[in-house]
């Protein structure tokens, strides 16, 4: 599957606009989460992949550094942003269905 960069940028823009339309700031009440690192996260021939621990607080701290115009974005920042967005999504979903707590 080929992913169009233009489409990806459009999608990210729409998600950003949606986030800005929501009331309040998301509040993440947990820090640690389970993660499966590459290349195991897409290798289904492994019966039980090695699970690692991530920190949304660390991810957010590292992402905030790229707000500085002199900082360079790395591909690790993509993973960090995915983790933060997953937590934000669960925070807003929890507000709507009343049972998810992040």
Rosetta blueprint (number, residue, H / E / L):
1 X L
2 X L
3 X L
4 X L
5 X H
6 X H
7 X H
8 X H
9 X H
10 X H
11 X H
12 X H
13 X H
14 X H
15 X H
16 X H
17 X H
18 X H
19 X H
20 X H
21 X H
22 X L
23 X L
24 X L
25 X L
26 X L
27 X L
28 X L
29 X L
30 X L
31 X L
32 X E
33 X E
34 X E
35 X E
36 X E
37 X L
38 X L
39 X L
40 X H
41 X H
42 X H
43 X L
44 X L
45 X L
46 X L
47 X L
48 X L
49 X L
50 X L
51 X E
52 X E
53 X E
54 X E
55 X E
56 X H
57 X H
58 X H
59 X H
60 X H
61 X H
62 X H
63 X H
64 X H
65 X H
66 X H
67 X H
68 X L
69 X L
70 X L
71 X L
72 X L
73 X L
74 X L
75 X H
76 X H
77 X H
78 X H
79 X H
80 X H
81 X H
82 X H
83 X H
84 X H
85 X H
86 X H
87 X H
88 X H
89 X H
90 X H
91 X H
92 X H
93 X H
94 X H
95 X H
96 X H
97 X H
98 X L
99 X L
100 X L
101 X L
102 X L
